């Protein structure tokens, strides 16, 4: 199953840079939690300020318990991104 959401469709998204890989060039290691209808999805992986990246779905809660897959983060601009989740139950 693949789902794509923009930031405005999320109930809430928490993003916390875990480790700066190279902040001067916009490279970070991040962990994200997205609260969506019926639970939450967690992802972890590289984040780039101005380019695309792919993160691992590491789990979830509620309807998303034990999910796996990937989240593609597409940089639309320096401040806007498209999140595309490819979920494996």
Residue pairs with C-beta under 8 A, 6 or more apart in sequence:
1 86
1 87
1 88
1 89
2 84
2 85
2 86
2 87
3 84
3 85
3 87
4 82
4 83
4 84
4 85
5 34
5 36
5 82
5 83
5 85
6 82
6 83
7 13
7 80
7 81
7 83
10 34
10 35
10 36
11 35
11 36
11 37
12 34
12 35
13 32
13 33
13 34
13 35
14 32
14 33
14 34
15 30
15 32
15 47
16 30
16 31
16 32
17 28
17 29
17 30
17 47
18 28
18 29
18 30
18 31
18 44
19 28
19 29
20 27
20 28
20 29
21 27
21 28
21 29
21 46
26 48
26 49
26 50
27 46
27 47
27 48
27 49
28 46
28 47
28 48
28 49
29 44
29 45
29 46
29 47
30 44
30 45
30 46
30 47
30 55
31 42
31 43
31 44
32 42
32 43
32 44
32 55
32 71
33 40
33 41
33 42
34 40
34 41
34 42
34 43
34 83
36 64
37 63
38 62
38 63
38 64
39 60
39 61
39 62
39 63
39 64
39 65
40 60
40 61
40 62
40 64
41 57
41 59
41 60
41 64
41 67
41 71
41 85
41 87
42 57
42 58
42 59
42 60
43 55
43 56
43 57
43 58
43 71
44 55
44 56
44 58
45 53
45 54
45 55
45 56
45 71
46 53
46 55
47 53
47 55
47 73
48 75
49 75
49 78
50 75
50 78
51 75
52 72
52 73
52 74
52 75
53 72
53 73
54 70
54 71
54 72
54 73
55 70
55 71
55 73
56 68
56 70
56 71
57 67
57 68
57 69
57 70
57 71
57 85
57 87
58 68
59 65
59 66
59 67
59 68
60 66
60 67
64 87
66 89
67 87
67 88
67 89
68 87
68 88
69 85
69 86
69 87
69 88
70 85
70 86
71 83
71 84
71 85
71 86
72 83
72 84
72 86
73 81
73 82
73 83
74 81
74 82
74 83
74 84
75 81
76 82
